[in-house]
Amino acid sequence: MANTKSITDTDERKKVKRAARKKAAPKAKRTGARGENKAKIKKASRGQSKR
């Protein structure tokens, strides 16, 4: 993404960022599921639900 720290005008900054996003190469597709590296829990605590 373009470095827009020096641009103070918000609209101008948005334009520059949008142009940079359009020009950037598309991101690769995910290789695995989004949450596959999350710590898994065997069973949630039993009993009355908190909320």
ChimeraX commands (.cxc) that place a marker at each C-alpha (Angstrom):
marker #1 position 0.00,0.00,0.00 radius 0.5
marker #1 position 1.17,3.52,-0.71 radius 0.5
marker #1 position 2.64,5.54,2.16 radius 0.5
marker #1 position 0.04,8.26,2.80 radius 0.5
marker #1 position 1.37,9.66,6.10 radius 0.5
marker #1 position 2.47,12.89,4.48 radius 0.5
marker #1 position -0.98,13.60,2.95 radius 0.5
marker #1 position -3.13,15.59,5.36 radius 0.5
marker #1 position -6.24,16.00,3.17 radius 0.5
marker #1 position -8.52,13.04,3.91 radius 0.5
marker #1 position -10.17,12.82,0.49 radius 0.5
marker #1 position -6.85,13.01,-1.31 radius 0.5
marker #1 position -5.44,10.34,0.97 radius 0.5
marker #1 position -8.42,8.06,0.24 radius 0.5
marker #1 position -7.94,8.49,-3.51 radius 0.5
marker #1 position -4.27,7.57,-3.30 radius 0.5
marker #1 position -4.99,4.52,-1.14 radius 0.5
marker #1 position -7.78,3.30,-3.39 radius 0.5
marker #1 position -5.57,3.67,-6.48 radius 0.5
marker #1 position -2.82,1.69,-4.72 radius 0.5
marker #1 position -5.27,-1.06,-3.78 radius 0.5
marker #1 position -6.52,-1.35,-7.35 radius 0.5
marker #1 position -2.97,-1.50,-8.69 radius 0.5
marker #1 position -1.80,-4.14,-6.19 radius 0.5
marker #1 position -1.67,-7.78,-7.19 radius 0.5
marker #1 position -4.67,-9.82,-6.00 radius 0.5
marker #1 position -4.17,-11.81,-2.82 radius 0.5
marker #1 position -3.79,-15.57,-3.16 radius 0.5
marker #1 position -6.63,-17.84,-2.18 radius 0.5
marker #1 position -6.46,-19.29,1.33 radius 0.5
marker #1 position -4.67,-22.61,1.60 radius 0.5
marker #1 position -6.58,-23.75,4.70 radius 0.5
marker #1 position -9.62,-22.81,6.73 radius 0.5
marker #1 position -9.55,-19.42,8.41 radius 0.5
marker #1 position -9.51,-20.74,11.97 radius 0.5
marker #1 position -7.39,-23.84,11.53 radius 0.5
marker #1 position -4.54,-22.57,13.74 radius 0.5
marker #1 position -6.81,-21.60,16.62 radius 0.5
marker #1 position -6.46,-23.52,19.85 radius 0.5
marker #1 position -9.27,-26.04,19.96 radius 0.5
marker #1 position -11.14,-26.91,23.17 radius 0.5
marker #1 position -12.53,-30.39,23.74 radius 0.5
marker #1 position -15.82,-29.39,25.40 radius 0.5
marker #1 position -17.08,-25.99,26.42 radius 0.5
marker #1 position -17.77,-25.74,30.14 radius 0.5
marker #1 position -21.06,-27.35,30.96 radius 0.5
marker #1 position -23.84,-25.70,32.93 radius 0.5
marker #1 position -25.74,-22.45,32.64 radius 0.5
marker #1 position -24.65,-20.29,29.75 radius 0.5
marker #1 position -23.02,-17.01,30.68 radius 0.5
marker #1 position -24.96,-14.90,28.18 radius 0.5
marker link #1:1,2 radius 0.2
marker link #1:2,3 radius 0.2
marker link #1:3,4 radius 0.2
marker link #1:4,5 radius 0.2
marker link #1:5,6 radius 0.2
marker link #1:6,7 radius 0.2
marker link #1:7,8 radius 0.2
marker link #1:8,9 radius 0.2
marker link #1:9,10 radius 0.2
marker link #1:10,11 radius 0.2
marker link #1:11,12 radius 0.2
marker link #1:12,13 radius 0.2
marker link #1:13,14 radius 0.2
marker link #1:14,15 radius 0.2
marker link #1:15,16 radius 0.2
marker link #1:16,17 radius 0.2
marker link #1:17,18 radius 0.2
marker link #1:18,19 radius 0.2
marker link #1:19,20 radius 0.2
marker link #1:20,21 radius 0.2
marker link #1:21,22 radius 0.2
marker link #1:22,23 radius 0.2
marker link #1:23,24 radius 0.2
marker link #1:24,25 radius 0.2
marker link #1:25,26 radius 0.2
marker link #1:26,27 radius 0.2
marker link #1:27,28 radius 0.2
marker link #1:28,29 radius 0.2
marker link #1:29,30 radius 0.2
marker link #1:30,31 radius 0.2
marker link #1:31,32 radius 0.2
marker link #1:32,33 radius 0.2
marker link #1:33,34 radius 0.2
marker link #1:34,35 radius 0.2
marker link #1:35,36 radius 0.2
marker link #1:36,37 radius 0.2
marker link #1:37,38 radius 0.2
marker link #1:38,39 radius 0.2
marker link #1:39,40 radius 0.2
marker link #1:40,41 radius 0.2
marker link #1:41,42 radius 0.2
marker link #1:42,43 radius 0.2
marker link #1:43,44 radius 0.2
marker link #1:44,45 radius 0.2
marker link #1:45,46 radius 0.2
marker link #1:46,47 radius 0.2
marker link #1:47,48 radius 0.2
marker link #1:48,49 radius 0.2
marker link #1:49,50 radius 0.2
marker link #1:50,51 radius 0.2
view
